[in-house]
Amino acid sequence: MNIIKKINGVSEVKNFFSNTAKDQIPDNLIDLFQNFIACKKIQDLGKIKKKGFEGINILTTLLIFPFAGIASIRALFLSGLYDSDSGEKDVYYRFKNNESINWRSTLYSVAKRFRFLVKKNSEADNSENSSSKCLIADDTVLRKTGKKIENIGKVHDHVGGSNMVLGYKMLALTFWDGVSNIPLDFSIHNEKGKNKKRPFGLSIKASNERFSKTRDICSPGYKRNKEVRNSKIDTLIEMIKRAVKHGFTPDYVLTDSWFSCEKLIKIIRKLKKGSIHFLGPMKINRVFTYNGKNYSGKKLRQKLRKNIKRCRSLKSFYIKTTVTYHGIKLCLFFNRSHGSEKWHLIVTTNLNLNFPEALKTYSIRWAIEVFFKESKQYFGLGKSQAQDFDSQIADSTITFIQLTMLTYLKRFQDYETLGMAFTNVKEFVLEYTLVERIWGMIFEILRKIATQFEMSFEKIMKKIYQSPEFEATIFKIIGEDFFESDKKPAIPNFNNAI
């Protein structure tokens, strides 16, 4: 099937789905692509390439991948969903390696399109919208395997159980509109480290053998590549300013304790005439000024221990006080959960906020953790092993566009579960993405195989993914081409389902 030749906007999307698993695709998915491809910046991609296939058509094809169960460009060419007149793999690789594409502007265009469509369909939006609007910032590790990837190095991973891993740190900024959390901006960073003999955690030889290329200093790719070495605090400040400039004005900026610093808070309070507040945890050893004297957070809590109050609704104890931090007035909430001896500190520039409201608002920050999880689990964020850094930026941006589209569809469409196949785990799964729906047909086949092997469906799926010998048996039954490893469906992690 030709999915590239003579593409006319979204019409090719219709052709693609009509010739694959049409019955498995919701009718309004076509409308979804049509609505988002209408973004001006996406349309402008048609001007990037003067010859050959238009940029918008290439991007449209790349956006389809996860919705059709295609994991990569290689998987597309193994799937048979193209013909010899559709161009070779280099068409896609050159597109993603193109330094002249402004991916940051494209992502903002999609975010604005999301906001426009939500407002347009506000009457159909039955979601509750009572919480504050927030900009949420956090970073995550993108693990890699190739030491020749541009700008690659070892970075600290405080979550994965290993101190240093090969990869990048991604800093992301998302916008919570009271109902949905959508990506606005991101940057990718490395960590040079203090060991001059092993810069970036690599040997001098390995560091010098990393891929590099010369870029036009006026190109967006040059700016993104230069950004790798910038401070994450400075980069986040620029991201917040950029978000407000684009009209995404929040009530609060939410971060974790690593980003809670004087420099960031002061900049936030200067935006929009002080209408934007900071809210986040802070390390308890920071020094604050209280009644003209300086105290560490720990000493201050001990001084105010007689002021402990109980919040029955949150099953917590807390102390509220107002202090000055490097000339900034802050409201401090020392708090601990019932049954715990450990105290935590949450600070905000909104002096009128009470403890339940502060904790409820701060809990919105966890939306970005869900965002990272879904981006990695369903859309393969960080899995690209391309050596060109421009391609790394392109892959991440495409992932965030796909997630924004899916977020919109989930907001206005109540999807059913996959049915009886997952009845035993329904209580752990709130909602399924389109990827699982598209692969429903394949699950039905596997369900029948499970009957033949006299085992549960969940068990057979785990065996396929964990046992090479069992996988080989399935290959013989279904056919090896049908179950290329690149095309395996994403199976939910039931133990960590959100």
C-alpha positions as CSV (number, residue, x, y, z in Angstrom):
1,M,0.0,0.0,0.0
2,N,1.3,3.5,-0.8
3,I,1.2,5.7,2.3
4,I,3.5,8.4,1.0
5,K,2.9,8.9,-2.7
6,K,0.4,11.7,-3.6
7,I,-0.4,12.4,0.0
8,N,-3.0,15.2,0.2
9,G,-3.0,16.4,3.8
10,V,-5.1,14.1,5.9
11,S,-6.5,12.1,3.0
12,E,-3.6,9.7,3.3
13,V,-4.4,9.1,6.9
14,K,-7.9,7.9,5.7
15,N,-6.3,5.6,3.2
16,F,-3.9,4.2,5.7
17,F,-6.5,3.3,8.2
18,S,-9.0,2.1,5.7
19,N,-6.6,-0.5,4.4
20,T,-5.3,-1.8,7.7
21,A,-7.4,-2.2,10.8
22,K,-10.4,0.0,9.9
23,D,-12.8,-1.7,12.3
24,Q,-10.4,-1.2,15.2
25,I,-10.0,2.6,14.6
26,P,-12.5,5.0,16.1
27,D,-14.2,7.1,13.4
28,N,-13.2,10.3,15.0
29,L,-9.5,9.5,14.9
30,I,-9.5,10.7,11.3
31,D,-11.0,14.0,12.4
32,L,-8.4,14.2,15.2
33,F,-5.6,14.1,12.6
34,Q,-7.4,16.6,10.4
35,N,-7.8,19.0,13.3
36,F,-4.2,18.9,14.5
37,I,-2.5,18.8,11.1
38,A,-4.3,22.1,10.4
39,C,-1.7,23.8,12.7
40,K,0.0,26.6,10.8
41,K,3.5,25.4,11.9
42,I,2.8,21.9,10.7
43,Q,1.5,23.3,7.4
44,D,4.6,25.4,7.1
45,L,6.7,22.2,7.1
46,G,5.6,21.8,3.4
47,K,8.0,24.8,2.7
48,I,11.0,23.1,4.3
49,K,11.7,20.8,1.4
50,K,11.9,22.4,-2.1
51,K,12.0,19.0,-3.8
52,G,10.7,15.5,-3.3
53,F,8.2,14.6,-0.6
54,E,6.7,17.5,1.4
55,G,7.6,17.8,5.0
56,I,4.0,17.8,6.2
57,N,3.4,14.5,4.5
58,I,6.4,12.9,6.0
59,L,5.5,14.2,9.5
60,T,1.9,12.9,9.0
61,T,3.2,9.4,8.3
62,L,5.5,9.6,11.4
63,L,2.6,10.7,13.6
64,I,0.6,7.6,12.5
65,F,3.2,5.1,13.7
66,P,2.0,4.4,17.3
67,F,-1.7,4.5,16.4
68,A,-1.0,1.7,13.8
69,G,1.4,-0.3,16.1
70,I,4.5,0.7,14.1
71,A,7.5,1.3,16.4
72,S,10.0,2.8,14.0
73,I,10.9,3.7,10.4
74,R,12.6,0.3,10.1
75,A,9.3,-1.3,11.2
76,L,7.4,0.6,8.6
77,F,9.6,-0.8,5.8
78,L,9.3,-4.3,7.2
79,S,5.5,-4.1,7.5
80,G,4.8,-3.9,3.7
81,L,2.7,-0.7,4.2
82,Y,4.6,1.1,1.4
83,D,5.6,0.5,-2.2
84,S,8.8,1.2,-4.1
85,D,7.5,4.5,-5.4
86,S,7.1,5.9,-1.9
87,G,10.7,6.8,-1.2
88,E,13.4,5.1,0.8
89,K,14.1,5.2,4.5
90,D,16.5,8.1,3.9
91,V,13.5,10.4,3.2
92,Y,12.5,10.1,6.8
93,Y,15.9,10.1,8.3
94,R,16.9,13.3,6.4
95,F,13.7,14.9,7.5
96,K,14.4,14.2,11.2
97,N,18.0,15.3,10.8
98,N,17.0,18.6,9.3
99,E,18.5,21.4,11.5
100,S,16.3,24.1,9.9
101,I,13.0,22.8,11.3
102,N,11.8,24.8,14.3
103,W,10.5,21.9,16.4
104,R,10.0,24.1,19.5
105,S,7.7,26.4,17.6
106,T,5.9,23.4,16.1
107,L,5.1,22.0,19.5
108,Y,3.8,25.3,20.7
109,S,1.6,25.5,17.6
110,V,0.1,22.1,18.5
111,A,-0.5,23.2,22.1
112,K,-2.3,26.3,20.9
113,R,-4.4,24.1,18.6
114,F,-5.3,21.9,21.6
115,R,-6.4,25.0,23.5
116,F,-8.4,26.3,20.5
117,L,-10.2,22.9,20.0
118,V,-11.0,22.6,23.7
119,K,-12.5,26.1,23.7
120,K,-14.4,25.4,20.5
121,N,-15.9,22.2,22.0
122,S,-16.4,23.6,25.5
123,E,-20.1,22.7,25.5
124,A,-19.2,19.0,25.0
125,D,-16.5,19.1,27.7
126,N,-18.1,17.7,30.7
127,S,-14.8,17.4,32.6
128,E,-14.6,19.2,36.0
129,N,-12.4,22.3,35.8
130,S,-12.1,23.5,39.3
131,S,-8.4,23.3,40.0
132,S,-5.8,26.0,39.4
133,K,-4.0,26.4,36.1
134,C,-0.3,25.4,36.5
135,L,3.0,25.2,34.6
136,I,4.7,22.0,35.8
137,A,8.5,21.5,35.4
138,D,10.5,18.3,35.9
139,D,13.3,16.3,34.4
140,T,13.7,12.7,33.4
141,V,16.5,10.4,32.2
142,L,16.5,9.2,28.6
143,R,18.7,6.1,28.5
144,K,20.7,5.4,25.4
145,T,23.0,2.5,24.3
146,G,25.2,4.1,21.6
147,K,28.4,5.9,22.8
148,K,28.7,7.6,19.4
149,I,25.4,9.5,19.7
150,E,25.9,13.3,19.5
151,N,26.2,15.0,23.0
152,I,25.8,11.6,24.7
153,G,27.3,11.0,28.2
154,K,26.6,9.5,31.6
155,V,24.0,11.3,33.7
156,H,22.9,10.9,37.2
157,D,19.7,8.8,37.6
158,H,18.3,9.1,41.1
159,V,15.3,6.9,40.3
160,G,16.6,4.0,38.3
161,G,18.7,2.4,41.0
162,S,22.0,3.2,39.2
163,N,23.9,6.3,40.0
164,M,25.2,7.0,36.5
165,V,23.6,5.8,33.2
166,L,24.4,6.5,29.6
167,G,21.9,9.0,28.1
168,Y,20.5,12.5,28.4
169,K,18.5,14.5,31.0
170,M,15.3,15.9,29.5
171,L,13.7,18.9,31.1
172,A,10.1,19.3,30.2
173,L,7.5,22.0,30.8
174,T,3.8,21.1,30.7
175,F,0.6,23.1,31.2
176,W,-2.3,21.9,33.4
177,D,-5.5,23.7,32.3
178,G,-7.6,22.3,35.2
179,V,-8.4,19.0,33.3
180,S,-5.6,18.0,31.0
181,N,-1.8,18.2,31.1
182,I,-0.2,18.9,27.7
183,P,3.5,19.5,26.8
184,L,4.7,23.0,25.9
185,D,8.4,22.8,25.8
186,F,11.5,20.7,26.5
187,S,15.2,20.7,26.4
188,I,17.8,18.0,26.4
189,H,21.0,18.2,28.5
190,N,24.2,16.3,29.3
191,E,26.4,16.4,32.4
192,K,30.1,17.0,31.8
193,G,31.1,16.2,35.4
194,K,34.2,17.3,37.4
195,N,36.5,14.5,36.3
196,K,38.7,16.1,33.5
197,K,40.1,12.7,32.6
198,R,36.6,11.3,31.9
199,P,34.4,14.2,30.6
200,F,30.7,13.3,30.4
201,G,31.6,10.0,32.1
202,L,33.4,8.8,29.0
203,S,37.0,8.2,28.1
204,I,38.7,10.9,26.2
205,K,38.7,8.7,23.1
206,A,35.0,7.8,23.4
207,S,34.1,11.5,24.0
208,N,36.0,12.5,20.8
209,E,34.4,9.7,18.8
210,R,30.8,11.0,19.4
211,F,28.9,12.1,16.3
212,S,29.1,15.8,15.5
213,K,28.2,18.1,12.5
214,T,28.5,21.7,11.5
215,R,25.2,23.7,11.7
216,D,24.2,27.1,10.5
217,I,24.5,29.4,13.6
218,C,21.1,30.9,12.7
219,S,19.3,27.5,12.5
220,P,17.0,26.2,15.2
221,G,19.1,23.1,15.4
222,Y,22.2,25.1,16.3
223,K,20.3,26.7,19.2
224,R,19.0,23.4,20.5
225,N,22.4,21.8,20.2
226,K,24.0,24.7,22.2
227,E,21.3,24.4,24.8
228,V,22.6,21.0,25.8
229,R,25.3,22.6,27.9
230,N,23.2,25.3,29.5
231,S,22.1,25.2,33.2
232,K,18.7,23.6,33.7
233,I,17.6,26.4,36.0
234,D,18.5,29.0,33.4
235,T,16.8,27.0,30.6
236,L,13.7,26.5,32.8
237,I,13.5,30.3,33.4
238,E,13.5,30.8,29.6
239,M,10.9,28.1,29.1
240,I,8.5,29.8,31.6
241,K,9.0,33.2,30.0
242,R,8.3,31.7,26.6
243,A,5.2,29.9,27.8
244,V,3.7,33.1,29.3
245,K,4.6,34.9,26.1
246,H,2.6,32.3,24.1
247,G,-0.4,32.9,26.3
248,F,-0.1,30.0,28.7
249,T,-0.4,32.0,31.9
250,P,-0.7,29.9,35.0
251,D,-1.8,30.6,38.6
252,Y,1.2,28.6,39.9
253,V,4.5,27.2,38.7
254,L,5.1,23.7,40.3
255,T,8.5,22.1,40.6
256,D,10.2,19.6,42.8
257,S,12.8,20.6,45.4
258,W,15.8,20.5,43.0
259,F,14.4,23.6,41.1
260,S,13.2,25.4,44.2
261,C,15.7,28.2,44.4
262,E,16.0,32.0,44.9
263,K,16.7,32.8,41.2
264,L,13.7,30.9,39.8
265,I,11.2,32.2,42.4
266,K,12.3,35.8,41.9
267,I,11.8,35.6,38.1
268,I,8.4,34.0,38.5
269,R,7.2,36.8,40.8
270,K,8.2,39.4,38.2
271,L,6.0,37.9,35.5
272,K,2.5,39.3,34.8
273,K,2.9,41.9,37.5
274,G,3.2,39.3,40.3
275,S,0.0,37.4,39.4
276,I,1.9,34.1,39.0
277,H,2.9,32.2,42.2
278,F,5.5,29.6,42.9
279,L,4.6,26.4,44.8
280,G,6.8,23.5,45.6
281,P,8.9,21.6,48.2
282,M,12.1,22.9,49.5
283,K,15.0,21.3,51.3
284,I,14.5,21.7,55.0
285,N,18.1,22.8,55.6
286,R,17.5,26.1,53.7
287,V,18.0,29.3,55.8
288,F,15.0,31.6,56.3
289,T,14.5,34.9,58.1
290,Y,11.8,34.8,60.8
291,N,11.2,37.8,63.1
292,G,14.5,39.3,62.1
293,K,16.6,36.2,62.9
294,N,17.9,33.5,60.6
295,Y,16.9,29.9,61.1
296,S,17.4,26.7,59.1
297,G,14.2,25.0,58.3
298,K,14.8,22.3,60.8
299,K,15.5,24.9,63.6
300,L,12.5,26.9,62.7
301,R,10.2,23.9,62.8
302,Q,11.5,23.1,66.3
303,K,10.9,26.7,67.4
304,L,7.3,26.6,66.2
305,R,6.5,23.0,67.4
306,K,3.8,24.4,69.7
307,N,1.9,25.7,66.7
308,I,1.3,22.2,65.2
309,K,-2.2,21.8,63.8
310,R,-4.1,18.8,62.5
311,C,-5.8,18.5,59.2
312,R,-8.3,15.6,59.6
313,S,-9.3,15.6,55.9
314,L,-5.7,14.9,54.8
315,K,-4.7,12.9,57.9
316,S,-1.7,15.2,58.4
317,F,-0.1,17.5,60.9
318,Y,1.3,20.9,59.8
319,I,2.8,24.2,60.9
320,K,2.2,27.3,58.9
321,T,4.3,30.4,59.1
322,T,5.5,33.4,57.0
323,V,9.2,34.1,56.5
324,T,11.6,36.0,54.2
325,Y,13.9,34.1,51.9
326,H,16.5,36.2,50.1
327,G,14.1,39.1,50.2
328,I,11.2,37.0,49.0
329,K,8.1,36.6,51.3
330,L,7.2,33.0,51.5
331,C,4.5,31.0,53.3
332,L,6.0,27.8,54.8
333,F,4.1,24.6,55.5
334,F,6.0,22.1,57.6
335,N,4.0,18.9,57.3
336,R,4.0,15.2,58.1
337,S,1.5,12.4,57.5
338,H,-0.2,10.7,60.4
339,G,1.9,7.8,61.6
340,S,5.1,9.2,60.1
341,E,7.9,11.0,62.0
342,K,9.5,12.6,59.0
343,W,8.6,16.3,58.3
344,H,8.5,17.8,54.8
345,L,8.5,21.4,53.7
346,I,6.3,23.0,51.1
347,V,6.7,26.7,50.2
348,T,4.6,29.2,48.2
349,T,4.7,32.8,47.4
350,N,0.9,33.0,47.9
351,L,0.6,34.1,51.5
352,N,-3.1,33.6,51.6
353,L,-3.1,29.9,50.7
354,N,-4.2,27.4,53.5
355,F,-2.6,24.0,54.0
356,P,-5.3,21.8,52.3
357,E,-5.4,24.1,49.3
358,A,-1.6,24.1,49.1
359,L,-1.3,20.3,49.2
360,K,-4.2,19.8,46.8
361,T,-2.6,22.2,44.3
362,Y,0.8,20.7,44.7
363,S,-0.6,17.3,44.0
364,I,-1.2,18.5,40.4
365,R,2.6,18.2,39.9
366,W,2.2,14.4,39.7
367,A,0.5,14.9,36.4
368,I,4.0,15.3,34.8
369,E,5.1,12.0,36.3
370,V,2.1,10.4,34.5
371,F,3.1,12.3,31.4
372,F,6.6,10.9,31.4
373,K,5.3,7.4,32.1
374,E,2.8,7.5,29.2
375,S,5.3,9.1,26.9
376,K,7.8,6.3,27.5
377,Q,5.4,3.4,27.7
378,Y,3.0,4.1,24.8
379,F,5.0,6.4,22.5
380,G,8.6,5.3,23.0
381,L,10.0,8.6,24.4
382,G,13.8,8.3,24.5
383,K,14.1,5.1,22.6
384,S,15.6,6.7,19.5
385,Q,19.2,5.7,19.0
386,A,19.8,8.2,16.2
387,Q,23.3,9.7,16.3
388,D,22.2,13.1,15.0
389,F,21.0,15.3,17.8
390,D,18.5,17.0,15.5
391,S,16.9,13.6,15.1
392,Q,16.7,13.2,18.9
393,I,14.9,16.6,19.2
394,A,12.5,15.6,16.3
395,D,11.6,12.2,17.8
396,S,10.8,13.7,21.2
397,T,8.7,16.5,19.6
398,I,6.8,14.0,17.5
399,T,6.1,11.9,20.7
400,F,4.7,15.0,22.5
401,I,2.5,15.9,19.5
402,Q,1.1,12.4,19.5
403,L,0.4,12.5,23.2
404,T,-1.3,15.9,22.9
405,M,-3.6,14.5,20.2
406,L,-4.4,11.5,22.3
407,T,-5.0,13.7,25.4
408,Y,-7.6,15.7,23.4
409,L,-9.3,12.5,22.1
410,K,-9.5,11.1,25.6
411,R,-11.0,14.3,26.9
412,F,-13.9,14.2,24.6
413,Q,-14.4,10.5,24.1
414,D,-15.0,7.9,26.8
415,Y,-13.2,4.8,25.6
416,E,-14.3,1.3,26.6
417,T,-11.8,-1.3,27.8
418,L,-10.6,-4.1,25.6
419,G,-13.2,-6.4,27.1
420,M,-13.1,-9.7,28.7
421,A,-9.4,-10.2,28.0
422,F,-8.4,-7.9,30.9
423,T,-11.4,-8.4,33.3
424,N,-9.0,-9.5,36.0
425,V,-7.1,-6.3,35.9
426,K,-9.8,-3.8,35.3
427,E,-9.6,-2.3,38.8
428,F,-5.9,-1.4,38.1
429,V,-6.5,0.3,34.7
430,L,-8.4,3.6,34.5
431,E,-8.3,4.0,30.7
432,Y,-6.7,2.4,27.7
433,T,-5.0,4.3,24.9
434,L,-5.6,3.9,21.2
435,V,-2.6,1.6,20.8
436,E,-4.3,-1.2,22.7
437,R,-7.6,-0.7,20.8
438,I,-5.8,-0.9,17.5
439,W,-4.1,-4.2,18.6
440,G,-7.4,-5.6,19.8
441,M,-7.6,-7.8,16.7
442,I,-4.2,-9.3,17.5
443,F,-5.2,-9.9,21.1
444,E,-8.2,-11.8,19.9
445,I,-5.9,-14.2,18.0
446,L,-3.7,-14.6,21.0
447,R,-6.7,-15.3,23.2
448,K,-7.5,-18.3,21.0
449,I,-3.9,-19.4,21.2
450,A,-4.1,-19.1,25.0
451,T,-7.1,-21.5,25.0
452,Q,-5.1,-24.0,23.0
453,F,-2.2,-23.8,25.4
454,E,-4.6,-24.0,28.4
455,M,-3.3,-20.9,30.1
456,S,-4.6,-17.4,31.0
457,F,-4.3,-14.6,28.4
458,E,-2.2,-12.5,30.7
459,K,0.2,-15.3,31.2
460,I,0.7,-16.0,27.5
461,M,1.4,-12.3,26.9
462,K,4.1,-12.3,29.6
463,K,5.6,-15.5,28.2
464,I,5.8,-13.9,24.7
465,Y,7.7,-10.9,26.0
466,Q,9.9,-12.7,28.5
467,S,10.6,-16.1,27.0
468,P,12.5,-16.3,23.7
469,E,11.7,-20.0,23.4
470,F,8.0,-19.4,23.8
471,E,8.2,-16.5,21.4
472,A,9.7,-18.7,18.7
473,T,6.8,-21.1,19.1
474,I,4.3,-18.3,18.6
475,F,6.3,-17.2,15.5
476,K,5.8,-20.7,14.0
477,I,2.0,-20.6,14.7
478,I,1.3,-17.1,13.4
479,G,4.2,-16.4,11.1
480,E,7.5,-14.6,11.8
481,D,6.7,-11.6,9.6
482,F,3.5,-11.0,11.5
483,F,5.3,-10.7,14.9
484,E,8.4,-8.7,14.0
485,S,9.9,-7.5,17.3
486,D,9.7,-3.9,16.1
487,K,6.0,-4.2,15.8
488,K,5.0,-5.7,19.1
489,P,2.1,-4.0,20.8
490,A,2.7,-2.1,24.0
491,I,1.3,-4.1,26.9
492,P,0.2,-2.2,30.0
493,N,2.3,-2.6,33.1
494,F,-0.4,-3.8,35.4
495,N,1.8,-3.6,38.5
496,N,2.4,0.2,38.0
497,A,-0.9,1.1,36.3
498,I,-2.1,4.6,37.1
